[in-house]
Amino acid sequence: MTWRKTYDGGESQRVNKWLASEGVCSRREAEDLIAQGLVLINGERVDDPGRKIAPGQTIEIEDAHAKPQISAVLNKPVGVVSAQPEGDQIPAARLLTRANLIGETANMPTKHTSLPPLGRLDQDSHGLLLLSEDGVLAKAVIGPDSKLDKEYLVRVRGRIDERKIALLRHGLMLDGRKLKPAKVNVVEPQVLRFVLIEGRNRQIRRMCDLVELQVIDLKRTRIGPLHLGDLPEGKWRALTNAERDALVRASR
């Protein structure tokens, strides 16, 4: 199977470095593919492991390493866990069936496919959940240096006032550490929109507890440039190549 893509970077880059950033293979594996004569740029075989690819050039790889990696966009329902299940809990990956698929995909997950969640969404919350076997994408979404923000719609019980909103935006501490600034605003009566650039354990629920607001519904609607959109609850679709590239770019 041939993997093919046109390089759209701003300046030339070593082939092995770019293939690693695309999640195709590691740098060392890329060098092995070049040594085997399996890498071509604009139809010309690459022999030099230090070869660079220039903007606008197209690379082709014929090898099992180039198989597409599965990444799923799921609208997780309440009651389903994104992390490792305990007892009779239902893991999110179990919902990735042909019956729940919206649209088409060339690569269906099997019972042997490992699709960890890229950022947890607790059992009592619902909305956008990304699951993937793509290590480069995982680093982009949940890596320590990721700049991706996440957006949530949160329905609360209790009185909302400017003092509480100000505290939610900046000034709270969890586990002895000050939280990074958050964007919080009222979108309708008793509904807040949170935009966070960090994701501590049950962070929004705990933040609300600190200002005497009780969360009664929490829905994630966006991860960086990736939106939940109108994907029905309990359904999933394949992440597109364009969406993957946008997430990786936005994380830097």
N, C-alpha and C positions, 0 to 999 in steps of 0.2 A: 504494500500500500504506500502511495506517495503522499508525503506531507509537503505542502507548498504554501509559501506566503511571501508577499512583497514587503521589504523592509521600509518602514515609514519614519525612521528616526531622523533627527536633525543633522547628525554627522556620522561618519563611518564608525563601525564598531566591530570588534573581533567576533567572528562567527560563533565561537564556542560560548562567549559571554551572552550574546543575544539569544541563542537557542536555550540557554539556561534560564534567562529572564522570561522567555515565552513558555517555560514549563515543559519543553519537548524532551529534554534530557539534561544531565549534569554537564559541566564543562569537560570533565574527563571523558564522559561517554561521547560527547560531540567530537573530541579529538580522535576517539576510536572509530567513529563513523567516517571521518575524513580519511583516516588511514586505510579503511576498507574501500574507499572510492565511492562511497554512497551519498556524498554531498555534492550538489551542483549549484552554481550561481549563474543565472541566465543561460542555462544549458551547458555550461562549461564545468568540467570536473574540478573540484577543489583538492589540491595536493598539499598545500602548505597549512599546517595546523594554526599558524598565526594569521591566516588570511582574514581580511576585514571585508565586511559587506557595506556597500554604499547606499545612500538613500535612493529608492526607486528600483533597486535590484531585487530579483526574485530568487529565493532559495528553494531547492527541492531536496527531499530526503527519502530514500527508499529503504525502510527498515522497520522492524517491529517496535523500536523505541518511539516511533512517530505516531503510534496509535492515539486517537483522541482520548482525552481524559474526561470522565463524566463529571459534570457540575449541574446540580439541580436547584431550581428556584421553587420553593414550597411555601404555600400559605398554610402555616401550621395552625391547627385548631387548639383550643383549650383542652387540657387533659392528656395531650401528647407531650412526651419529653424529648428534648433535643439531645440531652446527654445520655450517658449509659443508663439503661433502664434498670429498675430494681423491682423484684417481685413480678406482679402482673402489669407493670407499666408498659405503655405502647411507645416504642421508639419512633422518632420522626421518619427514619429511613424505611420503616415498614410501609409507609404510605406511598413510596415511589414505585407504584405498580403501573402496568399498562392501562388498567381501567381508570386510574386517577390522572393519567397524562393528558395535558392540554397541548395540542399541536403534535409535531412529529419529532422523533429523535432517532439517530442512527445507532445509538449505543444505549441499550436498556441496562439498568443495574441488575445484577443477579444476587443470589444469596451469598456469593463469595466476594461481592464488591464492598470495599470499605469506603464509606462516605461520611466522614465526620462532619459535624456542623461547624461552620466558620462563624463562631460567635453564638453563644447559647441564648435561648429564649425559654424562660422557665415554664413549668407545666401549667401555671395559671394564666399565662400570657399567650397571645396569638399573633399571627401576621407573618411577615417576611422572614424566612429562614433559608440560608444558603448552605448547601451541603456539597462537598467536593473532595475528589481524590487528587486535586491539582495542588501541589506543594507551593508553587509560585503564587497562586491565587490565595492560598491560605495565609502566606506571609503578608500579602497585600491587604487582606481584610482584618486579620487579627494579630499581625506581627507587632512587636513593641514600638516600631517606628512608623506604623501606619498613620496616615493623616485622614483617613475616612471617618466621616461623622455618620451617626445613625439617628433616624427620626422616629418618634413614637407619638401616638395619640393616646391620652390617658384620661379616663373618666374618674373623677374623685368625688368623695362625700366629705362635706365640711365647708367652712366659710373660706373663700378665696379673697385675699386682699393684697395690696401692693407690698406690704412688708413681707408676706410669705413668698410672693413672686421674686422679690429682691433676694431673699435668702436662697431660694432654689437656684437662682441664676449664679450666685457667687457668695460664698460665706459658710457653707456647710462642711462638716467633717464626717468621715466614715472611717472606722477602725483606726482612729488616731491620725489620719492623714487628710489634708484639705483636698476637696474635690476640685477638679479643673472647672473653669467657667462653663456654664451650660446656657443654651438659648431656651427660654421658657416663656410662653405667652398663652393667653386665654383665647381659644378659637370659637367657643360657644359656652353657654352656661354649664359649669361643672366639667368642662373638657379643656385640658391643657395640651399644648404641643411641646414636647421636649426634643431638643437636638443635642446629642452628647458626642464627645470625642474620646470617651473612655467607657469601659463597661465592667464595672465592679459587680460583684455578686448581688443580684436583686437591687441594683442601685436606685432605680426610680422609686420603687416601693419604699425603700428605706429613707430616701430623701423626703418623700411625702410624709412619712411617719414623723420625721423630725419637725415638721411644721404643722402637725395635727391635721393632716389630710389623709383620708383612707382611699387607697386605690381600689376601685371596683371593676375596672376594665383597662387592660393595657394591650395596645396593638402596635407592632413595629411596621412602619410603612415604607421605610427607605434605608438603604445602606449605600452611602456615597451616591454615585450616579444611578444606582439600581433601585427602581421603584417597584413596589408590590403591584400597583395598577389594579386591574379588574380581575386578577387571577382568583377564581373561586376558592373558598375555604376548603381545605382538605385536598386540593388539587396541586399539581406541580407541572413545570415545564423545564425544558433544557435551557441552560444559560447559553446565550449566543456568543460567538467569537468576538463580536463588536462590544458586547457588554463586558466580557472578560477583560478585553484590552482597556476599556474605559475604567474599570475598577483598579487595574494595576497602575495605570497612569495617574489616577486621582489619589492613590495612596502615597505617592512620593512627595 
